[in-house]
Amino acid sequence: MEFPNIRHLQAVVETARLKRVALAADVVHLSQPAVTHAIAKIEKNLSVKLFDRRPDGMYCTRAGQLFLVRAERMIDLLREGAAEAVRRASRDEKSGEEGPVRKDFHGALTPVHLRTLLAMASAGNYSQAARALGVSQPSVHRAAKDMQRLAGIRLFETNRRGVALTLPGEILARQARLAAAELRQAVFEIAEEQGREATTIVIGAMPLARSSILPQVIDDVITSAPSAPQIRTVEGPYPDLLRGLRFGEIDFMIGALRQPLPADDVSQEALFDDPLSVVASKDHPLAGEATVTLEDALRYPWIAPPKPTPAGSYLFDTLKIDTLPGTPVKIVSSSLVLVRGLMRRGPYLTIMSSRQIEMEEELGVLTTLPIPLEGNKRTIGLTFRKSWHPTPAQARLIEHLRRVCAGLSDSCSIE
């Protein structure tokens, strides 16, 4: 669904609050026919009735109640984004040169403005943004200038590569992305209320979750219901996953938690502690030995996880493997595919969770070495945006994840 006009969202919110179109029209400074048209347009786009029209007023349907919550959140996100953009612009003399500054300019933003802002955030120049939107370059340029006029601050600036968002522009774009994510959530919730499963759940999956946890959970969810949500996983470096989460492109992340908390607007939920082990190929000279020391292992070349990861931090900061004379670290990578390929070709070692190589152990490819490691447990859990409200389908999947991970926690305590 295309992002509605902000005034139209406000019209829905005020109509729900006041139960009268005439009263709502006065609050949002629109005519009664305009408010009626705004509600009808949103209902048409959602293919659902938001209000029951009764002699004594307008009352939200169940779908209307669901949409109302998300509409209020969309408006709040854009209001906060506009206010924060203006605050940041006040610190930069170059940012407040576009006219009278308006902290509440979010109410004047149109769908065209928001589409242009997000396209420019991704494209970095007018021509690519125009191609992405399917409009002319002058149209994009006009919308960008109009946004700056409404706000009274600079949202875009020219650089050697084209056009970039200013810091205030980036703040507003982030809030616009989060508002768009709220709209998607509304569509999912309304569809589920009508008995249709339209939810897409986007999970930022870190290595352990991809190999050990998510396959079981996803299979359980898909096979347990005839109409299951679509589940999409996103893989990549932790900073990329975190950015996707904070910008509303990922619903939640699962994997090793970070300490301290990586950002003020996210929260973490611990699920279980997972020990790290030294891993080798089945053909490694140390494989099969009853007793192996860390000193024995340091005679062989190592593949280290990147230092910012919990496993890499343990290897570099706790074991201080990189400070040893003639450090055995020869490769730095978090790719299990690369690790497995190298180990099939030579006596390489690495450190990771034994759960990450369960399949490889079953196939007789990799194994863990019986090397005692102190303080080797890392916490596995979920990372959310603090403001995120899951749909019922998303909440059910998360609850299933918790149950599966509770079983893993029990097995750890037994071991």
N, C-alpha and C positions, 0 to 999 in steps of 0.2 A: 504494500500500500504506500502511495506517495505521502510524504509528510504534509499534514494539513496546514492551512494558514493559522498562525498563532491566535489571531483574533477569533477564528472559528473554534479553536480549542477552548478559549476563554468563554465563548458563548455557550458551549456545552456545559462547562463547569458551573457557570452562573445560573443557567437554566435548571440544572440539577439542584442547586442550592436554594433558589428562590421559587421554583415550581411554576414560574410564569415567564413567558417569552418577553412580554412587555417590560417587566422589571429587569430581566437579564440584558435586554437591549439598552436600557439606560446605563447600566453599569459598564458595558463594553463599548459604549458609544457607537452603536450600530442601529439601523432601523429594525423594526419588528420583522419585516419581510426578509431582511438580510440575515437575521438570526435564524429564522425558520429555514431559509435556504442553506445556511451553514450546517445546521443539524442534518438536514436532508442529504446534503452532499457527503458528509461523513458516514451517514447510515448507508448510503448507496455504495460507497467504497468498501465498507466493511460487510456489506450484504446482510445487515442485521438491523433491527429496531433498537434504538438506544432509549426511547421514551414511550411510555403509554400515555396517550393523549386522553385525559379525562376531563369531565366538566369542571372539576375543582382544581385542575392544574396538570402539570407535566411530571410524571413519576418515572424514575429510571427502571428499565427492565433489568434482568440479571446481567445481560450483556452490557447494558448501560452502566451498571455499577462497576463491572470489571474495567470498562473503558475509562470511566471517570477517574479511577485511581491512577491509571497510567497517564491520562491527560494532565492531571495535576502535577505528576512527576515530570512530565515533559516540559511544562511551563516553568516549573521551579528550576530545572536544569538550565534552561535558556536564560532565565532571569539571573541566576547565579553566574553564568558565563558572561553575560553582558556587564554585570556589576564588577566582576573581577577583571575583565578586559579593560574597563575604564580605570580601575584602580592602578593596574599595571602601567597603563598609558600615562597616567599622571606622573610617574617616575621618570618618564622618557620625554624630554622636551620635543623630540621630533614626532612623537605619536599624537599630539593633540592639535594638529594643524588643519583639520578638515572641517571645522565649523563648531557650532555649539555642542558641547559634550552632553550626551543623554545617557544616564545610567540605566534607564528603562527602555532602551531602544529595541530590546528583544520583542516587544509587542508589535513593532512595525515590520518585523522580518517576514518575508513571504517565502513560500516553498522555492521560488526561483533563487532568492538570496541564499538559502541554506544549501541548495544543490550546488550553486556556484562556489560557495565557501568550501564545501567538502571536495569538490572537483579540483579546486586550486590547491588545496592542502595535499592532494595526492599527485597532481600533475606537475606543479611548479612553473607552469607558464600558461598563457591564455589560449594558445593554439591547441595544446594537448587537452586542456580542460574542455574546450569547445568540442573537440572530437569525442571525448568521453561522454559529453552531455547530448551530442547530436544537434548542436546549435551553432550559430555563426560566432566567430571570434569577437566581433563588435558587441554581440549580445552579452557575452561573458564579461567583457570590459565594462559595459554599462551597469550590469548588476553589481560588479565589484565596487565601482565608484559610488553607486547608490547606497550600498551598505555603509561605506565609509562616511557618506554624507549624513545618513541617519544616525550613526553612532557618534560622529564628531571626532573620531580617532582614526589613526592609520591602522588598517588591518593587513595591508599588503605593502611590500617594498621590492624594488627592483635590485637584482644582483647580477653577477656575471653569468649565472646559469639561467636567468629568466626572472620569474616573479616568485618571491617567497612570502609566507605569512610572517608578520611581525609576532612578537610574543603575545600581545593582546589577541591577535588573529588566531594564533595556535590555541589559546585558552578557549576562545569562542568555538573553534572547530571541534575541540575535544568534547565540549558540552553538547554541541549539535549531534555528534556521533552517539553520545550516550542517550540523548533524547530520541534519536532514531531507533536505538536499541529498545527503548521503552515502547515505542510504537510496534515493533516486531513482537514484543512480549504480549502486548494487547491483542494483536491478531491471533497469536497462538492460543491465548486463554479463551478468547471468544469462540474460536473453532472447536476447542475441546469441550466447552460448555454446550455446544450444539451437537456433540457426538462425533465430531470429525477430528482426526489426529493430523494436525498440520505443524506440530512443533518440530523445530530443528534445535538440537542441543550441540553446542560447539565447545569442545573440551581441549584445553591446552595440555598436551600429554608429554610428560617428561619420560626419560628412558625406562625406568623401572615400571611405571604404570603401563607403558606400551607393551612390554613383554610379559608382565605377570598379572596385572590387576584388570586392566580394561578388557582384554579378550573375554575373560569370564563374565564380567558385568554386562558387557554389550550383548554377548550371546544370551545371557539370562533374560535381559530386557526384550530382545527381539523375539525370542521363542516363547515368552510367557504371555504375550498378548497378540491377538490377530491384527490390531491396529497400534503399532508401536511408533514412537517418534523417530525421526531420522537423526542419527548421531554422526557428527563429523569431528574428527580429531585434527588438531593442528600441532605439528612438530616443529622444533627449531630451537635456537639458543634461548636460554632463560630470559635475557633482556627483551627479545622479540616477543616471547609469549606474554611477558608481563605488560609490555606496551599494548598488545592486542587485548588483554584483559581490561586494562585501564581505559581503553578507548571504546569498549563495548563490542569488540569484534569476537571476543571469547567469553563464554559464560562463566567458566571457572577453570582452574588449573589443578592438576594432581601430580604429585611427585615430592621430591625432597624439599622441605621447607628451608627458608633462609632466615638467618639471624645475623643482625637485627632485621626487623620488618623492612621489606624493600621499598615501601612507599607509604605515605600517611593515609591514602585512600583505599588501602586493601587490608584485609584481615586474613589470618591463617588459622586452620583447624587441624590439630594433630590427630592422626589416625593410628599409627603404630611406629615403633622404633625398629629400624632395619640395620643389621650389622653388615659391615663391609668385609670382604675377603680378598685375598690375593688369588688371582685366577690365571690359569695356564692351559695350554693345550694338553690333550690326553697323552700326547707323545713327548711332552717336555721331560727333560732328564730328572726333574724333581717330582714329577707326577708319580703317585704310587708309593712314595717314601712315607714311612710311618711318622718320622720326625723331621721337620724342616724349620729352620730358623730364618729370621728376616735377613740375617747376614748371608745365609746361603743364597737367598733370592736376589740379593743386590749384586751378585756376580753376573747376572743376566740382563739383557736390555729390557727396559720398561716402556710401556705405552701409558702415559699419564692422562687422566681426565683433565680438562681445563681447570686452572687454579681457582676461578670464581665458583666452581661447583662444590657441593659439600664433599664429594669424594676427592676432588682435586685439592681442596683445602686441607683435608686430612693428610693426604700424601705429602703436600708441600709444607704445611704449617705445623703439623703434629709430628710426622716422621722426618720432616726436613730433608727429604730425599734429594732435593736440588742443591743442597749445600755440601753434599758429600764429595770428596775428591774424585774426580772422574765420574760425575753423576751418571747413574744408569738410565736416566730418562732420555730416550732417543726420539720419541714421538709424543705429541700431545694431541689427543683426539677424544671425542665423546661418541664416535660412531661405532656401534657394535659390529656393523658390517665390516668396517675397516679392521677393527680389532680381531675379529674372527679370521679375516683373510690373512693378516700378518701372522697370527699364531699358527696357522696351517703351514707357514713357510719357514718358521724359525722359532727359537726358544724364548719368545717374548713373554713378558708378564704384565699384568695390569691389576688394578684394584677396582672392585665394584661389588654390588650386592649379588649374592649367590642366586637370588630370585631372578635376576636379569638373564641368567644363563641356564634356566631350568630346561628349556628345549634343547640347547646345545649339549647339556649333560646327558639327557635322554638319548640323543643321537650319537653319543660317544665322541664329541668334538672337543669340548672344554671341560675343565674340572677346577675345583677349588683346592688350594694347598693348605695343609694343617698348620698354618703359621699363626700363633697367638698374637692378636692386635689389641692393645689397650685403648679404651675410649673410642671404639670404632663404630659406635651406633650413630646413625643419623635419623632424624624424624621425618617420616613420610606423612603427607597430609594434603589438605585442600587449601587453595587460595582463592578468595572472592574479592570483588569490589564491595566495599562496606555498604554501599547504597543499593546493591543488587537484590531484587526480589524475584525469586524463581517462580516460574509457572508451576502448576501442579505436576505436569509431566517431568519437568526438570527436578522438582523436589523429590519425586519418587525415585528417579535414577540416583540422586545423591544419597538418599536413604539406603538404597540397595548397596551403593559403594561403601557406606559406613558399615553395613552388616558384613560384607565380604572382608573388609579390612579388619574388623573386630576379630574375625576368625584367624587372620594372619597374625594379629597381635597375640592371640591365645597360643598359637603354635610357637611364636618366639619365646613366650614365657616358659613353655614346656621344654624347649631346647635349652 
